[in-house]
Amino acid sequence: MKIYGVAILAGCFLVGHVLGDQLGKSLGMSGNLGGVGFAMLILILFNDYFKKKGILKPETESGMLFWSTMYIPVVVAMSASQNVKAAMSGGWVALLVGIFATVVCFATVPLIISYVKNKAQQ
């Protein structure tokens, strides 16, 4: 049953990759923009949906969990190293935009946490 977890993960990766390519093309860039992020979000949404519906068998869920824990750090590390190289060769503007995006993400985490806590209390 772990093979179903791998199949779901692979499907999420392919859909995320296609979405990232389409986003890049729509913005006039040749690269994949956010394909890994889209894949992770799709995987999280699928996992949550399947759990709520009671569709996932424990073996399938453990397969998804195992391969997602292997997949995410490796792909994120590869993407991060490419992004740093591009930012450093792109000059100060690219570096400042990266720092700004990181700061905004860190600042929104408390907002998201408070929103989730308020929803859970209701």
VODOLO-838397 format. One record per residue: x, y, z negated of N, C-alpha, C in turn. Coordinates in steps of 0.001 Angstrom, whole numbers, plus 524288, in hexadecimal, padded with zeros to 5 digits. Layout:
<bators>
XYZXYZXYZ...
</bators>
This chain:
<bators>
803227FB4C8000080000800008000080350804F78000080857804907FE8280BA0809397FE9280C4180B528041380B95807F3807F980C24809AD80D59807F680DB580EB78035080D6680C5C7FF458115380D5E800F7816A280B4080394816AC806E78059B81B93804CA8099681DFB8087780CDD81ABD80AC6810BA81CA080E8680DFB81EA581368809F681BF2815218071381D99819C88046B822E0818DA8021F823A38144B7FF9C8289D81308803B282CEF812DC8081882BDF8107A80C5A82FAE8102F80E4E8310F815A480F0C82D2B818F0810E282E2181E4680CE38314C82160807ED83015820B4803D88331082357803D3838C1821A3804738399E81C8D804B383EFB81A8E80963841D581CC980DCF83F2481D298127C8419881F6581194843148251780F4E83F918281680E70840B382DA080AAD8454282E61806688454F82B6C802AA849A082BD18053D84EBD82A1E8083484E97825E780AE9853428241780EDD85535828118119F8519D82A81815788531282E76812D7855AB8332080E7A85379834E380B99855C5839448099185B34837CA8076385BB68331680580860D68315B809F1864CF8310C80E708633682F12812F5866AE82EC6814DE8685883423814F4864AC837D0816828660383D27812A8869D483F9A80D9B868D983EDE809A486C5184119809E6871BE83EAE80ADD872098399780B5E8771C837078101C87A05839298146B87748839E981910879B283C2D8181487BB5841A98157E87890844E28145787A3684A3C8109687ED584A4E80CBA87EC9846DF808ED88313846CF80B65888398451C80FA4887E68421E8126988C9E8407A8170688DE584406817A488AEC8484781BBE88BFB84C148211D88A1F84A748215F8864B8471582667884338455A826FB87EA58475382BD887D00847DB82CBD877BF849ED82CE787399845AE82CF68751F840C182D928715B83C828287586FB383A10828F886BFA8369582497869FA8338F8241986D5882EA781FA386FC882DF081ED4873348296E81B2B8709B8258781D5F86EA58216681A3286C8B81D29818338670E81DE081A75864188216E8189685ECB8225C818F885B5581D8F81D4485BB581AB581DF78588D815FE81A0B85A42811D38194D85F54811528157F8615280D868100085F8E80ED180E8E85FDD813D58096485E028156D808CC858378143A80CD78552F8155080C9A84F8D8145780BC784E6F80E8980E908514080B2E80DF88505B8058C80884851ED803B68068985658805B480147857FD8042C7FD278540E805F57FDB58522C80AB67FA0484E4480CB47FA498494D809687FEF8847A8808027FF97842FF804BC7FD00843C97FF6B7FDB6848567FD187FB43849787F80A7F55A8496F7F88C7F34F84BE07FCB27EDA284C097FD777EB648469C7FE667EE0F84376801A47EC4D83E1C802887EC4A83AFF7FD7A7F07A83B6A7FA8D7F0EE838817F5B07EC9083A067F1EA7EB9883F157F16B7E76E840EA7EDF07E21283F117EFCB7E11C83F7A7F4E17DC1B83DD27F7107DB3D837F97F6437DF36834DB7F76D7DEBF82F377F6D47DDEC82DA87F1277E085830607ED8C7DFCC82F2D7E8017DA3E8306B7E6407D832834EF7E7EB7D2E5836737E65F7CED1832AD7E87B7CFA2830B87ED2E7CBF382D137EF947CCD1827757EDCD7D128826767EB107D24F8212E7E94D7D3E881D8A7EDAF7D60181FAB7F1DA7D77781C977F66F7DCBF819F27F5BF7E05681C9E7F31A7E5A481A937F2A27E5F2815E37EF077E854811CD7F0F07E99680D617ED967EEAE80EA87EACA7EF9480C717E63C7F46580DB87E3577F96280CAA7E66B7F964808927E99F7FE0D807597ECAA7FF0F80B8D7F0C77FAE680D637F3517FB718117B7F73C7FD3D8168B7F4B57FAF6817C77F0397FC6F81C877ED728022881C487EBC1803DE817BB7E9E78095E8174F7E85480CF3817C27ED0D80B46815CC7F19080E5C816707F65780ED081C1D7F7EF80A7A81EF17F7A080A9F824877F8E380E1B8276D7F50F80D978262F7F01F810B7828D77EC2581685827BF7ECE3817D7822CC7EDD281D55821697EE8381FBE824427F32A81D2F823F47F7B081F7E826397FC5881F3982C267FC4C81B4C82E617F9DB81B258341B7F99781F72836237F602820A98333A7F1D8824F2834F37EE7C82A39834547F13482AA8830AD7F4D082F7D830167F7CE82FCC834277FC2E82B6C8352E7FEA082B26838748034E82BBC83E3F80211828EB8401A7FE48828B4845B27FD4A82E07847FD7FBE2830EE845E17F828835F9848567F6E7839D3848557FB6B839FA8442A7FE7383DAE843E1802C583C56847E3806F6837698482380882835DC84BBD80CA88363E8516580AD2834B8852738060E83523857C88040B83ADA85970803B783E4D855F980216843DD85747801DB846098585C8074B8447C8553A80B1A846488562A810738443B85B608127583F4B85C818118883CFE861708134883F798660B810858407A8658180B87842C6869C98088C8483786B1780A8984B538671A80BBA8509E8683180DA28506686AD9812F284CBD8695A8164B84C3E86BE981B5C84A708718781AB6846CE8726C81727844D0877AE816598490287B4E8143384C5487956810BC8508587C8C80E948547187DEC812D8855CF87A27816248597087B3D81A6E8573287F5881E1A8523187ED381F6684FB6882A0822E584F6C887FB8205884E388882481B4F84DD388D27818998531988FD6818528573188CED8174D85C6288F46816EA85E498914781C3685CF788E868206785E978905A8259685AEB8948D827B18564689503825738527A898E08273B8535989E46824F6856C489EC682134857EB8A3E881EFE854F08A4EE81A01855598A9CE81838853158AB598133184D268AB4A8133984ABC8AC7E81794845058ACAC817C0842C18A748816B4844EE8A35A8193F8430489E0081873843D989C4B812D18484A89DB3810998497289C4F80B35845B589F0B8076A844B58A40B80854841158A6EF804F683B848A4D680559839DC8A36C80A0A834A38A12B80AB08344089C04807BC8385A898DB807F083859893EC8050983810894C57FF2E83AFF898877FD4283AD8899C27F7AA8357989BD27F6298334689F3F7F95E82E128A1657F84B829F689D117F81582A1A8997C7FBDA8264A895337FBF1826CA891C67F71E82B91890CC7F57282C7788D9F7F0C382A518904C7EBEC82B41895597EB6982951898497E6E682358898557E6D6820F88990F7EB5B81B3C8990A7EBA581913893B87EA1081B8D88F8D7EBD3819CB88A467EA5B81A298896B7E47B81E8F88B067E22D81F2488A7C7DC8081B1388DC17D999819C9892497DBB081608895BC7D915810778939B7D97080F3E890A77DD87809EE88EA97DE1B808E9889B67DAF480D018871D7D93780C428824E7D630808F78833E7D14D80A058873B7CE12806AC888207C985800FF8894B7CB028003388BF57CF647FADC88D107D1247F7F98880C7D2977FAAB884967D5467F84387FA17D6CD7F71C87C547D2007FAAE87C407CE497F9E5879367C9827F53887B3F7C6757F4C3880667C5F27F04A882947C3187EB33881877C5FA7EB4E881A97CB2D7E6A2880727CE337E4EF87AD37CD637E8AA877447CD7C7E770871B77CCC37E565870C07C7457E7BB873457C3517E5E6872A87BDF37E057874B37BD617DF25879287BFC17D9D887B4F7BF757D5ED877B87C21D7D7658756B7C6857D3E6871CA7C9447D30586CE07C5F77D70886B177C3597D6878665D7C0237D30E867427BB627D31086C007B95B7CFDC86D3A7B4C27CA1D86DDB7B62D7C8FA86F027BB087C38386FD97BCAD7C0A586AE77BD7B
</bators>
